[in-house]
Each structure stands twice: as C-alpha cells, then as structure tokens.
Amino acid sequence: MTTTCSACGWPLHELPATSTHHTSQGLLHYRRCVCGTWQVLLDDHPLAAPTPATPPSPAP
Ligand SMILES: [Zn+2]
C-alpha cells in the first residue's frame, strides 16, 4: 500500500520523519509534506484526516 499526501499526492515515504514518538499503540511519526501539510502516521498507517469543522447534517 502506498501512502500519499491527501492534499497533493506526494508519497509520504519520501518525506523525512520530522518527529517520532513511542506510544502504547505503536510508533507515531510526524512528517511534513512538500506542500506544507502535516502527516501523522501510526506504524506507517495514516491516521484519520482532520474532521471537518461542521459535520454534515442528516437528511430529514
Ligand atoms: Zn502534500
């Protein structure tokens, strides 16, 4: 599986790991994409994208 930036599609594996943290869930990596977007990966799996400011309202 190729992990790419959700904003520009740049392969995250080519980005240097800016910060790495050991957590109870695994290795947490922070990488900064060439487009300026921060990418957070847990054991090389991207975490969920930031939630939208306003969730979609359910249809009546
Ligand atoms: Zn990007």
N, CA, C, O and the ligand as a Tripos MOL2 file, in Angstrom:
@<TRIPOS>MOLECULE
protein
  241   239    61     0     0
PROTEIN
NO_CHARGES

@<TRIPOS>ATOM
      1 N           0.8520   -1.1900    0.0000 N.3       1 MET1
      2 CA          0.0000    0.0000    0.0000 C.3       1 MET1
      3 C           0.8900    1.2430    0.0000 C.2       1 MET1
      4 O           1.8070    1.3670    0.8120 O.2       1 MET1
      5 N           0.6090    2.1390   -0.9040 N.am      2 THR2
      6 CA          1.3770    3.3740   -0.9880 C.3       2 THR2
      7 C           0.6160    4.4830   -0.2810 C.2       2 THR2
      8 O          -0.5230    4.8030   -0.6220 O.2       2 THR2
      9 N           1.2760    5.0540    0.7070 N.am      3 THR3
     10 CA          0.6530    6.1410    1.4300 C.3       3 THR3
     11 C           1.0690    7.4640    0.8140 C.2       3 THR3
     12 O           2.2570    7.7490    0.6700 O.2       3 THR3
     13 N           0.1050    8.2470    0.4600 N.am      4 THR4
     14 CA          0.4010    9.5300   -0.1710 C.3       4 THR4
     15 C          -0.2940   10.6470    0.5810 C.2       4 THR4
     16 O          -1.2390   10.4250    1.3380 O.2       4 THR4
     17 N           0.1990   11.8510    0.3500 N.am      5 CYS5
     18 CA         -0.3930   13.0290    0.9580 C.3       5 CYS5
     19 C          -1.8170   13.1910    0.4450 C.2       5 CYS5
     20 O          -2.0780   13.0680   -0.7510 O.2       5 CYS5
     21 N          -2.7330   13.4700    1.3680 N.am      6 SER6
     22 CA         -4.1300   13.6290    0.9600 C.3       6 SER6
     23 C          -4.3360   14.9340    0.2080 C.2       6 SER6
     24 O          -5.3480   15.1120   -0.4690 O.2       6 SER6
     25 N          -3.3790   15.8450    0.3250 N.am      7 ALA7
     26 CA         -3.5510   17.1570   -0.3020 C.3       7 ALA7
     27 C          -2.9460   17.2010   -1.6980 C.2       7 ALA7
     28 O          -3.5480   17.7560   -2.6180 O.2       7 ALA7
     29 N          -1.7500   16.6160   -1.8660 N.am      8 CYS8
     30 CA         -1.0630   16.7530   -3.1460 C.3       8 CYS8
     31 C          -0.6660   15.4110   -3.7420 C.2       8 CYS8
     32 O          -0.2530   15.3550   -4.9010 O.2       8 CYS8
     33 N          -0.7790   14.3290   -2.9790 N.am      9 GLY9
     34 CA         -0.4810   13.0210   -3.5310 C.3       9 GLY9
     35 C           0.9800   12.6350   -3.4680 C.2       9 GLY9
     36 O           1.3730   11.6180   -4.0400 O.2       9 GLY9
     37 N           1.7850   13.4160   -2.7920 N.am     10 TRP10
     38 CA          3.2070   13.1100   -2.6790 C.3      10 TRP10
     39 C           3.3900   11.8580   -1.8240 C.2      10 TRP10
     40 O           2.7720   11.7390   -0.7660 O.2      10 TRP10
     41 N           4.2400   10.9150   -2.2730 N.am     11 PRO11
     42 CA          4.4700    9.7090   -1.4710 C.3      11 PRO11
     43 C           5.1360   10.0500   -0.1480 C.2      11 PRO11
     44 O           6.2100   10.6510   -0.1170 O.2      11 PRO11
     45 N           4.4920    9.6630    0.9400 N.am     12 LEU12
     46 CA          4.9850   10.0480    2.2590 C.3      12 LEU12
     47 C           6.2920    9.3610    2.6020 C.2      12 LEU12
     48 O           7.0400    9.8410    3.4540 O.2      12 LEU12
     49 N           6.5780    8.2370    1.9470 N.am     13 HIS13
     50 CA          7.8100    7.5320    2.2740 C.3      13 HIS13
     51 C           9.0460    8.3340    1.8620 C.2      13 HIS13
     52 O          10.1480    8.0880    2.3510 O.2      13 HIS13
     53 N           8.8490    9.2890    0.9610 N.am     14 GLU14
     54 CA          9.9860   10.0900    0.5220 C.3      14 GLU14
     55 C          10.2240   11.2810    1.4330 C.2      14 GLU14
     56 O          11.1960   12.0180    1.2670 O.2      14 GLU14
     57 N           9.3350   11.4640    2.3920 N.am     15 LEU15
     58 CA          9.4900   12.5880    3.3100 C.3      15 LEU15
     59 C          10.2730   12.1350    4.5370 C.2      15 LEU15
     60 O          10.0790   11.0200    5.0200 O.2      15 LEU15
     61 N          11.1440   12.9790    5.0360 N.am     16 PRO16
     62 CA         11.8680   12.6260    6.2520 C.3      16 PRO16
     63 C          10.9400   12.7120    7.4500 C.2      16 PRO16
     64 O          10.0870   13.5960    7.5280 O.2      16 PRO16
     65 N          11.1130   11.7870    8.3810 N.am     17 ALA17
     66 CA         10.3120   11.8150    9.5980 C.3      17 ALA17
     67 C          10.7940   12.9670   10.4640 C.2      17 ALA17
     68 O          11.9330   12.9800   10.9310 O.2      17 ALA17
     69 N           9.9210   13.9160   10.6660 N.am     18 THR18
     70 CA         10.3050   15.0870   11.4440 C.3      18 THR18
     71 C          10.3500   14.7540   12.9210 C.2      18 THR18
     72 O          11.2000   15.2500   13.6610 O.2      18 THR18
     73 N           9.4270   13.9130   13.3340 N.am     19 SER19
     74 CA          9.3410   13.5980   14.7550 C.3      19 SER19
     75 C           8.7820   12.1980   14.9180 C.2      19 SER19
     76 O           7.8630   11.7980   14.2030 O.2      19 SER19
     77 N           9.3360   11.4620   15.8550 N.am     20 THR20
     78 CA          8.8770   10.1040   16.1030 C.3      20 THR20
     79 C           8.6190    9.9260   17.5860 C.2      20 THR20
     80 O           9.4320   10.3270   18.4190 O.2      20 THR20
     81 N           7.4960    9.3300   17.9120 N.am     21 HIS21
     82 CA          7.1390    9.1300   19.3120 C.3      21 HIS21
     83 C           6.7430    7.6730   19.5340 C.2      21 HIS21
     84 O           6.0530    7.0680   18.7130 O.2      21 HIS21
     85 N           7.1850    7.1360   20.6390 N.am     22 HIS22
     86 CA          6.7540    5.8000   21.0240 C.3      22 HIS22
     87 C           5.4800    5.9240   21.8520 C.2      22 HIS22
     88 O           5.4710    6.5920   22.8870 O.2      22 HIS22
     89 N           4.4270    5.2940   21.4080 N.am     23 THR23
     90 CA          3.1830    5.3160   22.1610 C.3      23 THR23
     91 C           2.7580    3.8800   22.4460 C.2      23 THR23
     92 O           3.3400    2.9270   21.9280 O.2      23 THR23
     93 N           1.7340    3.7480   23.2800 N.am     24 SER24
     94 CA          1.2410    2.4120   23.6210 C.3      24 SER24
     95 C           0.6100    1.7360   22.4050 C.2      24 SER24
     96 O           0.4190    0.5210   22.3930 O.2      24 SER24
     97 N           0.2860    2.5400   21.3750 N.am     25 GLN25
     98 CA         -0.3570    1.9910   20.2000 C.3      25 GLN25
     99 C           0.6510    1.6820   19.1030 C.2      25 GLN25
    100 O           0.3250    1.0030   18.1290 O.2      25 GLN25
    101 N           1.8680    2.1740   19.2560 N.am     26 GLY26
    102 CA          2.8610    1.9230   18.2350 C.3      26 GLY26
    103 C           3.7290    3.1420   18.0380 C.2      26 GLY26
    104 O           3.7690    4.0520   18.8660 O.2      26 GLY26
    105 N           4.4280    3.1310   16.9080 N.am     27 LEU27
    106 CA          5.3110    4.2540   16.5940 C.3      27 LEU27
    107 C           4.5280    5.3430   15.8700 C.2      27 LEU27
    108 O           3.8800    5.1000   14.8520 O.2      27 LEU27
    109 N           4.6070    6.5320   16.4160 N.am     28 LEU28
    110 CA          3.8880    7.6520   15.8370 C.3      28 LEU28
    111 C           4.8890    8.5420   15.1070 C.2      28 LEU28
    112 O           5.8490    9.0330   15.7000 O.2      28 LEU28
    113 N           4.6500    8.7410   13.8120 N.am     29 HIS29
    114 CA          5.5560    9.5560   13.0070 C.3      29 HIS29
    115 C           4.8430   10.8280   12.5620 C.2      29 HIS29
    116 O           3.6890   10.8030   12.1330 O.2      29 HIS29
    117 N           5.5500   11.9110   12.6750 N.am     30 TYR30
    118 CA          5.0500   13.1590   12.0940 C.3      30 TYR30
    119 C           5.9400   13.4950   10.9160 C.2      30 TYR30
    120 O           7.1660   13.5180   11.0310 O.2      30 TYR30
    121 N           5.3070   13.7570    9.7750 N.am     31 ARG31
    122 CA          6.0670   14.1360    8.5860 C.3      31 ARG31
    123 C           5.4440   15.3790    7.9850 C.2      31 ARG31
    124 O           4.2260   15.5520    7.9940 O.2      31 ARG31
    125 N           6.2960   16.2340    7.4670 N.am     32 ARG32
    126 CA          5.7940   17.4350    6.8270 C.3      32 ARG32
    127 C           5.9510   17.2890    5.3390 C.2      32 ARG32
    128 O           7.0600   17.1110    4.8370 O.2      32 ARG32
    129 N           4.8390   17.3650    4.6260 N.am     33 CYS33
    130 CA          4.8530   17.1920    3.1820 C.3      33 CYS33
    131 C           5.4500   18.4180    2.5150 C.2      33 CYS33
    132 O           5.5740   19.4850    3.1160 O.2      33 CYS33
    133 N           5.8210   18.2310    1.2370 N.am     34 VAL34
    134 CA          6.3830   19.3400    0.4710 C.3      34 VAL34
    135 C           5.3580   20.4490    0.2790 C.2      34 VAL34
    136 O           5.7280   21.5950    0.0230 O.2      34 VAL34
    137 N           4.0770   20.1240    0.3980 N.am     35 CYS35
    138 CA          3.0340   21.1300    0.2160 C.3      35 CYS35
    139 C           2.7300   21.8400    1.5260 C.2      35 CYS35
    140 O           1.9260   22.7710    1.5570 O.2      35 CYS35
    141 N           3.3750   21.4030    2.6180 N.am     36 GLY36
    142 CA          3.1830   22.0870    3.8920 C.3      36 GLY36
    143 C           2.1940   21.4020    4.8020 C.2      36 GLY36
    144 O           1.9870   21.8420    5.9330 O.2      36 GLY36
    145 N           1.5700   20.3180    4.3270 N.am     37 THR37
    146 CA          0.5900   19.6160    5.1410 C.3      37 THR37
    147 C           1.2970   18.6620    6.0950 C.2      37 THR37
    148 O           2.2160   17.9490    5.6920 O.2      37 THR37
    149 N           0.8830   18.6440    7.3360 N.am     38 TRP38
    150 CA          1.4260   17.6850    8.2900 C.3      38 TRP38
    151 C           0.7280   16.3580    8.1310 C.2      38 TRP38
    152 O          -0.4960   16.2770    8.0330 O.2      38 TRP38
    153 N           1.5470   15.3080    8.1060 N.am     39 GLN39
    154 CA          1.0030   13.9620    8.0000 C.3      39 GLN39
    155 C           1.3670   13.2030    9.2670 C.2      39 GLN39
    156 O           2.5100   13.2410    9.7220 O.2      39 GLN39
    157 N           0.3940   12.5210    9.8240 N.am     40 VAL40
    158 CA          0.6230   11.7570   11.0400 C.3      40 VAL40
    159 C           0.3920   10.2890   10.7300 C.2      40 VAL40
    160 O          -0.6740    9.9030   10.2510 O.2      40 VAL40
    161 N           1.4040    9.4730   11.0100 N.am     41 LEU41
    162 CA          1.2840    8.0550   10.7210 C.3      41 LEU41
    163 C           1.5450    7.2510   11.9810 C.2      41 LEU41
    164 O           2.4590    7.5480   12.7510 O.2      41 LEU41
    165 N           0.7310    6.2330   12.1760 N.am     42 LEU42
    166 CA          0.9170    5.3220   13.2900 C.3      42 LEU42
    167 C           1.3260    3.9860   12.7070 C.2      42 LEU42
    168 O           0.5310    3.3280   12.0350 O.2      42 LEU42
    169 N           2.5700    3.5760   12.9620 N.am     43 ASP43
    170 CA          3.1100    2.3530   12.3670 C.3      43 ASP43
    171 C           2.9450    2.3670   10.8580 C.2      43 ASP43
    172 O           2.5700    1.3640   10.2500 O.2      43 ASP43
    173 N           3.2330    3.5290   10.2540 N.am     44 ASP44
    174 CA          3.1690    3.7130    8.8020 C.3      44 ASP44
    175 C           1.7520    3.6770    8.2520 C.2      44 ASP44
    176 O           1.5560    3.6140    7.0380 O.2      44 ASP44
    177 N           0.7630    3.7150    9.1410 N.am     45 HIS45
    178 CA         -0.6100    3.8320    8.6640 C.3      45 HIS45
    179 C          -1.0880    5.2480    8.9480 C.2      45 HIS45
    180 O          -0.9900    5.7190   10.0820 O.2      45 HIS45
    181 N          -1.5960    5.9230    7.9460 N.am     46 PRO46
    182 CA         -2.0310    7.3000    8.1650 C.3      46 PRO46
    183 C          -3.2230    7.3450    9.1090 C.2      46 PRO46
    184 O          -4.1550    6.5490    8.9980 O.2      46 PRO46
    185 N          -3.1750    8.2760   10.0250 N.am     47 LEU47
    186 CA         -4.3170    8.4630   10.9090 C.3      47 LEU47
    187 C          -5.4210    9.1760   10.1390 C.2      47 LEU47
    188 O          -5.1930    9.7290    9.0630 O.2      47 LEU47
    189 N          -6.5990    9.1530   10.7000 N.am     48 ALA48
    190 CA         -7.7320    9.7580   10.0230 C.3      48 ALA48
    191 C          -7.4710   11.2330    9.7630 C.2      48 ALA48
    192 O          -6.8540   11.9290   10.5700 O.2      48 ALA48
    193 N          -7.9520   11.6840    8.6290 N.am     49 ALA49
    194 CA         -7.7860   13.0920    8.2810 C.3      49 ALA49
    195 C          -8.5520   13.9460    9.2940 C.2      49 ALA49
    196 O          -9.5020   13.4850    9.9260 O.2      49 ALA49
    197 N          -8.1220   15.1740    9.4270 N.am     50 PRO50
    198 CA         -8.8260   16.0580   10.3490 C.3      50 PRO50
    199 C         -10.3080   16.1200   10.0290 C.2      50 PRO50
    200 O         -10.7030   16.1780    8.8650 O.2      50 PRO50
    201 N         -11.1080   16.1080   11.0560 N.am     51 THR51
    202 CA        -12.5560   16.1180   10.8550 C.3      51 THR51
    203 C         -12.9970   17.4930   10.3450 C.2      51 THR51
    204 O         -12.4130   18.5120   10.7140 O.2      51 THR51
    205 N         -14.0030   17.5160    9.5170 N.am     52 PRO52
    206 CA        -14.4940   18.8080    9.0280 C.3      52 PRO52
    207 C         -15.0360   19.6550   10.1670 C.2      52 PRO52
    208 O         -15.4780   19.1320   11.1900 O.2      52 PRO52
    209 N         -14.9980   20.9580    9.9810 N.am     53 ALA53
    210 CA        -15.4250   21.8680   11.0460 C.3      53 ALA53
    211 C         -16.8950   21.6400   11.3820 C.2      53 ALA53
    212 O         -17.2960   21.6800   12.5450 O.2      53 ALA53
    213 N         -17.6710   21.4040   10.3630 N.am     54 THR54
    214 CA        -19.1000   21.1900   10.6000 C.3      54 THR54
    215 C         -19.4870   19.8510   10.0040 C.2      54 THR54
    216 O         -19.3790   19.6570    8.7930 O.2      54 THR54
    217 N         -19.9300   18.9340   10.8290 N.am     55 PRO55
    218 CA        -20.3510   17.6320   10.2910 C.3      55 PRO55
    219 C         -21.5940   17.7830    9.4330 C.2      55 PRO55
    220 O         -22.4240   18.6590    9.6720 O.2      55 PRO55
    221 N         -21.7150   16.9280    8.4380 N.am     56 PRO56
    222 CA        -22.9050   17.0190    7.5750 C.3      56 PRO56
    223 C         -24.1670   16.7020    8.3620 C.2      56 PRO56
    224 O         -24.2110   15.7480    9.1390 O.2      56 PRO56
    225 N         -25.1740   17.5050    8.1500 N.am     57 SER57
    226 CA        -26.4240   17.2850    8.8780 C.3      57 SER57
    227 C         -27.1970   16.1460    8.2210 C.2      57 SER57
    228 O         -27.2230   16.0250    6.9970 O.2      57 SER57
    229 N         -27.8120   15.3270    9.0340 N.am     58 PRO58
    230 CA        -28.5610   14.1720    8.4940 C.3      58 PRO58
    231 C         -29.7710   14.6370    7.6860 C.2      58 PRO58
    232 O         -30.3860   15.6610    7.9830 O.2      58 PRO58
    233 N         -30.0880   13.8650    6.6700 N.am     59 ALA59
    234 CA        -31.2490   14.2060    5.8510 C.3      59 ALA59
    235 C         -32.5130   13.9980    6.6680 C.2      59 ALA59
    236 O         -32.5940   13.0620    7.4640 O.2      59 ALA59
    237 N         -33.4830   14.8510    6.4810 N.am     60 PRO60
    238 CA        -34.7380   14.7200    7.2200 C.3      60 PRO60
    239 C         -35.5050   13.4820    6.8320 C.2      60 PRO60
    240 O         -36.5850   13.2320    7.3690 O.2      60 PRO60
    241 ZN          1.3210   17.2120    0.2240 Zn       61 ZN61
@<TRIPOS>BOND
     1     1     2 1
     2     2     3 1
     3     3     4 2
     4     3     5 am
     5     5     6 1
     6     6     7 1
     7     7     8 2
     8     7     9 am
     9     9    10 1
    10    10    11 1
    11    11    12 2
    12    11    13 am
    13    13    14 1
    14    14    15 1
    15    15    16 2
    16    15    17 am
    17    17    18 1
    18    18    19 1
    19    19    20 2
    20    19    21 am
    21    21    22 1
    22    22    23 1
    23    23    24 2
    24    23    25 am
    25    25    26 1
    26    26    27 1
    27    27    28 2
    28    27    29 am
    29    29    30 1
    30    30    31 1
    31    31    32 2
    32    31    33 am
    33    33    34 1
    34    34    35 1
    35    35    36 2
    36    35    37 am
    37    37    38 1
    38    38    39 1
    39    39    40 2
    40    39    41 am
    41    41    42 1
    42    42    43 1
    43    43    44 2
    44    43    45 am
    45    45    46 1
    46    46    47 1
    47    47    48 2
    48    47    49 am
    49    49    50 1
    50    50    51 1
    51    51    52 2
    52    51    53 am
    53    53    54 1
    54    54    55 1
    55    55    56 2
    56    55    57 am
    57    57    58 1
    58    58    59 1
    59    59    60 2
    60    59    61 am
    61    61    62 1
    62    62    63 1
    63    63    64 2
    64    63    65 am
    65    65    66 1
    66    66    67 1
    67    67    68 2
    68    67    69 am
    69    69    70 1
    70    70    71 1
    71    71    72 2
    72    71    73 am
    73    73    74 1
    74    74    75 1
    75    75    76 2
    76    75    77 am
    77    77    78 1
    78    78    79 1
    79    79    80 2
    80    79    81 am
    81    81    82 1
    82    82    83 1
    83    83    84 2
    84    83    85 am
    85    85    86 1
    86    86    87 1
    87    87    88 2
    88    87    89 am
    89    89    90 1
    90    90    91 1
    91    91    92 2
    92    91    93 am
    93    93    94 1
    94    94    95 1
    95    95    96 2
    96    95    97 am
    97    97    98 1
    98    98    99 1
    99    99   100 2
   100    99   101 am
   101   101   102 1
   102   102   103 1
   103   103   104 2
   104   103   105 am
   105   105   106 1
   106   106   107 1
   107   107   108 2
   108   107   109 am
   109   109   110 1
   110   110   111 1
   111   111   112 2
   112   111   113 am
   113   113   114 1
   114   114   115 1
   115   115   116 2
   116   115   117 am
   117   117   118 1
   118   118   119 1
   119   119   120 2
   120   119   121 am
   121   121   122 1
   122   122   123 1
   123   123   124 2
   124   123   125 am
   125   125   126 1
   126   126   127 1
   127   127   128 2
   128   127   129 am
   129   129   130 1
   130   130   131 1
   131   131   132 2
   132   131   133 am
   133   133   134 1
   134   134   135 1
   135   135   136 2
   136   135   137 am
   137   137   138 1
   138   138   139 1
   139   139   140 2
   140   139   141 am
   141   141   142 1
   142   142   143 1
   143   143   144 2
   144   143   145 am
   145   145   146 1
   146   146   147 1
   147   147   148 2
   148   147   149 am
   149   149   150 1
   150   150   151 1
   151   151   152 2
   152   151   153 am
   153   153   154 1
   154   154   155 1
   155   155   156 2
   156   155   157 am
   157   157   158 1
   158   158   159 1
   159   159   160 2
   160   159   161 am
   161   161   162 1
   162   162   163 1
   163   163   164 2
   164   163   165 am
   165   165   166 1
   166   166   167 1
   167   167   168 2
   168   167   169 am
   169   169   170 1
   170   170   171 1
   171   171   172 2
   172   171   173 am
   173   173   174 1
   174   174   175 1
   175   175   176 2
   176   175   177 am
   177   177   178 1
   178   178   179 1
   179   179   180 2
   180   179   181 am
   181   181   182 1
   182   182   183 1
   183   183   184 2
   184   183   185 am
   185   185   186 1
   186   186   187 1
   187   187   188 2
   188   187   189 am
   189   189   190 1
   190   190   191 1
   191   191   192 2
   192   191   193 am
   193   193   194 1
   194   194   195 1
   195   195   196 2
   196   195   197 am
   197   197   198 1
   198   198   199 1
   199   199   200 2
   200   199   201 am
   201   201   202 1
   202   202   203 1
   203   203   204 2
   204   203   205 am
   205   205   206 1
   206   206   207 1
   207   207   208 2
   208   207   209 am
   209   209   210 1
   210   210   211 1
   211   211   212 2
   212   211   213 am
   213   213   214 1
   214   214   215 1
   215   215   216 2
   216   215   217 am
   217   217   218 1
   218   218   219 1
   219   219   220 2
   220   219   221 am
   221   221   222 1
   222   222   223 1
   223   223   224 2
   224   223   225 am
   225   225   226 1
   226   226   227 1
   227   227   228 2
   228   227   229 am
   229   229   230 1
   230   230   231 1
   231   231   232 2
   232   231   233 am
   233   233   234 1
   234   234   235 1
   235   235   236 2
   236   235   237 am
   237   237   238 1
   238   238   239 1
   239   239   240 2
@<TRIPOS>SUBSTRUCTURE
     1 MET1         2 RESIDUE 1 A MET
     2 THR2         6 RESIDUE 1 A THR
     3 THR3        10 RESIDUE 1 A THR
     4 THR4        14 RESIDUE 1 A THR
     5 CYS5        18 RESIDUE 1 A CYS
     6 SER6        22 RESIDUE 1 A SER
     7 ALA7        26 RESIDUE 1 A ALA
     8 CYS8        30 RESIDUE 1 A CYS
     9 GLY9        34 RESIDUE 1 A GLY
    10 TRP10       38 RESIDUE 1 A TRP
    11 PRO11       42 RESIDUE 1 A PRO
    12 LEU12       46 RESIDUE 1 A LEU
    13 HIS13       50 RESIDUE 1 A HIS
    14 GLU14       54 RESIDUE 1 A GLU
    15 LEU15       58 RESIDUE 1 A LEU
    16 PRO16       62 RESIDUE 1 A PRO
    17 ALA17       66 RESIDUE 1 A ALA
    18 THR18       70 RESIDUE 1 A THR
    19 SER19       74 RESIDUE 1 A SER
    20 THR20       78 RESIDUE 1 A THR
    21 HIS21       82 RESIDUE 1 A HIS
    22 HIS22       86 RESIDUE 1 A HIS
    23 THR23       90 RESIDUE 1 A THR
    24 SER24       94 RESIDUE 1 A SER
    25 GLN25       98 RESIDUE 1 A GLN
    26 GLY26      102 RESIDUE 1 A GLY
    27 LEU27      106 RESIDUE 1 A LEU
    28 LEU28      110 RESIDUE 1 A LEU
    29 HIS29      114 RESIDUE 1 A HIS
    30 TYR30      118 RESIDUE 1 A TYR
    31 ARG31      122 RESIDUE 1 A ARG
    32 ARG32      126 RESIDUE 1 A ARG
    33 CYS33      130 RESIDUE 1 A CYS
    34 VAL34      134 RESIDUE 1 A VAL
    35 CYS35      138 RESIDUE 1 A CYS
    36 GLY36      142 RESIDUE 1 A GLY
    37 THR37      146 RESIDUE 1 A THR
    38 TRP38      150 RESIDUE 1 A TRP
    39 GLN39      154 RESIDUE 1 A GLN
    40 VAL40      158 RESIDUE 1 A VAL
    41 LEU41      162 RESIDUE 1 A LEU
    42 LEU42      166 RESIDUE 1 A LEU
    43 ASP43      170 RESIDUE 1 A ASP
    44 ASP44      174 RESIDUE 1 A ASP
    45 HIS45      178 RESIDUE 1 A HIS
    46 PRO46      182 RESIDUE 1 A PRO
    47 LEU47      186 RESIDUE 1 A LEU
    48 ALA48      190 RESIDUE 1 A ALA
    49 ALA49      194 RESIDUE 1 A ALA
    50 PRO50      198 RESIDUE 1 A PRO
    51 THR51      202 RESIDUE 1 A THR
    52 PRO52      206 RESIDUE 1 A PRO
    53 ALA53      210 RESIDUE 1 A ALA
    54 THR54      214 RESIDUE 1 A THR
    55 PRO55      218 RESIDUE 1 A PRO
    56 PRO56      222 RESIDUE 1 A PRO
    57 SER57      226 RESIDUE 1 A SER
    58 PRO58      230 RESIDUE 1 A PRO
    59 ALA59      234 RESIDUE 1 A ALA
    60 PRO60      238 RESIDUE 1 A PRO
    61 ZN61       241 GROUP 0 **** ****
